[in-house]
């Protein structure tokens, strides 16, 4: 609760043309002693239903081959309880609970923990820094853990969200990619949970910039992408719709970007509006081979790894003889990034 | 404009924060009016192009980013399924693509990084009417070292073998050496051959391949040091069959090729430009429900990717503009493989 108040206060100070008070910066040690209690919240009985609304967006930066803007229509958006049958039967859902809420807090780096793939909690943020952390309902170890995907043990059983606390989510995009041609992507996700996801931000005095680390966990029983508008030509019957649907079943992603101790996530925007996203070499702080080995060993042991697993992926019916295709099991497992620098530029 | 306007806003927020943190800040900040703010435009780093060929429509989302990376993954696995109709004759439990200890880029002894460079990655969908029949992720340009223990591969992986006859003589029997000599092929002769994904019998087999080799019916060509006419006649007769040529092995397990060049690694980038010098164009991994022709970004023609998961490792141009295969090895490397380069920080060299 303190953070918004602080921002509001700062905004008032800036807005006042008569502000004369001299502000004193806190040094790192002082800042690390600042600890708000933070707050937790639960999305109680939430239901978003925009099935009958259409939002048309024209993003100037997304152009077609002729340089013309591509209008994008957003339709059929919903968020509700599981069992919605792709939004046809919507009911409210409560995401998170008081014992495992969403949290936003300012905390010391040494107080924050991350769950490793082997079920061990480790510190990933540096000590003696004040970290602003937004955290989704946390994962749980031991018998309190819930199945992250019902009926699919490989996704783990350390989620806090119970079956009733997962959500169905859907959205449809219509891209007018060319004259007379509209590409449709109608996305429906069933039994979605994002337990253990977080975004952590802090100031890096050596780099003189805001740095962070993030983890995005996604667990879903199914994700379907239909490429036609229900009721349109060739998209009326259940068989026609299935033939135009990509179905991923039992899928999860653990995406880790940044390891605060030695490889914080750096983000910067230059005056031209171009961005740079960087994950530096985690051994760059080591001046000897032994020091670099120590840093590398710690990094490989404790830095969150990225996994992307789809237990079954099919297009159409999944049967080749009827025009569909079964791609089966697909996975990227145990991804670590030793170095990454992404720089945007004009196309 | 929305994303980049957000970026601009982030930049302004960063500036604002910096100003607030400065103890002696005196400058007065002026808010931008809406019309002023509307003039703040970021750059177009996303665009969308369409294409059409043989009744298939394509939509490609291009991302204007340069991406330098060095990464490792325990496993890259695509298309692991058993379907006797779709994949008749394949080993149960095998995958279209399975590479263990996959890595992009390499690490030097002092733990500095040789990044794998990518420019303008894209995602493309292929539509037949309003049905998606394929999706691919590709790189407009790419250069660097790709490493891994290749267990199976479906796709296009051109291999070119070139070297002196010495390596062949080294593994040949006395009788084979006699035949080579009679054919005008000597230890100093320079021989070349194209190879590709084959099965254990030497037949071309781009599906779930575990070996690369000279396919049945293909042979060697001599580019120098051979006896005129005699060698031409001899090589015209001597063809590879059942993974052997004159009894010498011509098929090689993919898993012995541990580190492969993508693009021309011998060309250094220019500090004055953002271009990736010597990059290959058209590296992609795709999934399609049927054989789909994707546009080759280098030749601008269409190339067919087979149904299922498919990896395309394109040729690249050398300094003279000649197309060079990504796996470009001599006979010793063909017989003995290409060793793995270090892709891990610290003490480990792979599997990190």
Interface residues (C-beta under 8 A of the other chain):
Chain A: X10 X13 X14 X15 X17 X22 X23 X24 X25 X57 X59 X60 X61 X62 X63 X64 X65 X70 X175 X177 X178 X181 X183 X184 X209 X210 X225 X227 X228 X232 X233 X234 X235 X243 X244 X246 X269 X270 X271 X272 X273 X274 X275 X281 X282 X283 X286 X289 X292 X293 X295 X296 X297 X299 X300 X306 X313 X315 X316 X319 X320 X321 X323 X324 X325 X326 X327 X328 X329 X330 X331 X332 X333 X334 X335 X336 X337 X338 X339 X340 X341 X342 X343 X344 X345 X346 X347
Chain B: X1 X2 X3 X4 X7 X8 X10 X11 X14 X16 X17 X20 X21 X22 X23 X24 X25 X28 X29 X31 X40 X41 X42 X43 X44 X45 X46 X47 X48 X49 X50 X57 X59 X62 X64 X65 X66 X67 X68 X69 X70 X71 X72 X73 X74 X75 X76 X77 X78 X79 X80 X81 X82 X83 X85 X86 X95 X105 X107 X110 X111 X112 X113 X115 X120 X125 X127 X129 X130 X131 X132 X133 X274 X287 X288 X289 X290 X307 X308 X309 X344 X345 X346 X347 X348 X352
